[in-house]
Amino acid sequence: MTPIKFSREELTAIAGKLRPYFRDEFEVELRDLPAEMLVDFLAREIGPFFYNRALYDAQAVVAKKAEDIAEAITGLERAE
């Protein structure tokens, strides 16, 4: 699987979310580099779990839509 990579803007935004969390929950001030390193770690080690869950959820949506389409097509059948 291709590693999860974020753009500079995404990385900055994600790190910006981590800083107040760490400050409020752990009383730790994260600077830019440690916050970005943490984002990289989370993306590499935990990201695949979130990615796979999203794939499973998307697959369920597609399967439901396919089922709905099959039922709609069956409803178009004409009596012989």
Secondary structure, DSSP 8 states (H G I E B T S, - for coil): -------HHHHHHHHHHHHHHHHHHH-----HHHHHHHHHHHHHHTHHHHHHHHHHHHHHHHHHHHHHHHHHHHHT----
